[in-house]
Amino acid sequence: MNNEELNNSRIYSNEELKLITRAKDMNIDISFTLLEKNICNSGSNGVCCRQCLMGPCNTIYGKRKGICGADADTVVARNLLMMVGRGVSAHASHALHMASSLLKTAQSKTSYKIKDSEKLLGIAKKIRVDTTNGIENTAIQVASVAIRDILSDAKSMIFAKSYFPTMTCGTIPGSVGKELLEAGHETSMGTMADPTSLIQHAARLGILFHQELDLEFLIKIK
Ligand code: SF4
């Protein structure tokens, strides 16, 4: 797919088209206009690899492999996993801050207070935490599970199991740290070459993202 075909494949709303036209009239660069200028065919198709210093390698489907032997399918899957992993790092880092703040708030170590007890109890029930010993105790347990899910080397994530209770072993992600460590390993040169496994790993990482949404807005400044 060349640049023109790629641009034509994007669908803009009427509002976006108005914004793009106005920005062009004013000679202002916005993300939409920068997109038109910056499209790289290899990058857009995900076939360019820069995982090691032997590269960069510009692979072509069925025709040209990277110097290490990685084909285009492996390179595309590896690039996708890396992008998803980076996004998950950002969200998990935020979730860790929220869980740590919740824990300290429940221990009266911050100037915040628990804002949404109902939501907290809902999460507690979902992840099967005891709610009978008061809201602070519940908050301590919920925050502790969240922190364990992010930082430990657990083989399955308790929050993720609560979102998808019927999922079988192997599809539920391990802790964020474990999954990201393995993603870093698998995407390095000469390790994982199976695109299906790499994409499955990206899907597992995608599930982790929900934890941050759950923990949002549980506390507020007093
Ligand atoms: S990992 Fe392989 S395909 Fe990627 S840059 Fe290095 S040699 Fe090239």
Boltz pocket constraint, residues with backbone or C-beta under 6 A from the ligand:
constraints:
  - pocket:
      binder: B
      contacts: [[A, 49], [A, 50], [A, 51], [A, 52], [A, 53], [A, 54], [A, 55], [A, 56], [A, 57], [A, 65], [A, 66], [A, 67], [A, 68], [A, 69], [A, 70], [A, 75], [A, 188], [A, 189], [A, 190]]
      max_distance: 6.0
